[in-house]
């Protein structure tokens, strides 16, 4: 997906929120967007997701996408299950498949008890689980998240972290904004900053010796052994750092959200998993 000379303003006499934006968003990538409040981050995400049209420039190559807005309009005459089933249909799923996915995601987020509850009666946290679930249930190739973690409990945040890793591991593109600088730290393939109506790439700081492992937050440490003469599968999720043990095993270290996807990649390559541990990186 590409943005070429893209600009956005809300009215011919209004100032440009964004102008001259050139971006390339490749498949299998995690993209973080930073910027101060009011800088245009949400406008950029809405353009990427196709919610808004550019006032100038061109956007091409947008794959099937899903979007989690900063604010969810929950005052709709639908239950949580009804809304998710409807959104599944919008995303192209058949009704029975949409209903099945809706129930599965409500359960994963710990919100299955509210399946029959009208959206207007849900708490902010439960509403956020529903809006995140609607974006994930169709497994979109482009996932756009605007402060999607806000209001979620710790279990739901972990589910979302892992779901983001799964989307990237399966070849998708995920673009996100979050106020917490430690969110998925060390995982993004590229970070952009929105400032002065422009978008520029910035380097994410990773201390020497950590490789692709985040500077803070949990990481997974997997000890595995491959078949004789078989190399590690290419392009493993999470870009793990690797090292060899004295007895010939391989230790892989990656951001914890990638644990499930990384294990699947190793098992698909017929590697034997000796041990799995999640640890916090010392500060």
Secondary structure, DSSP 8 states (H G I E B T S, - for coil): -EEEEEEE-SSTTS--SEEEEEEE--SSEEEEEE--TTSSHHHHHHHHHTSS--SEEEEE---SEEEE-SS----SSSBHHHHHHHHHHHTT--HHHHHHHHHHHHHHTT-GGGTTSBGGGS-HHHHHHHHHHHHHTTT-SEEEEESTTTT--HHHHHHHHHHHHHHHHTT-EEEEE-S-TTTTTTT-SEEEEEETTEEEEE-----TT-TTS-SSSEEEEEEEE--TT----SS-TT--EEEE-TTS-EEEEEEGGGHHHHHHHHHHTT-EEEEEEEEE---
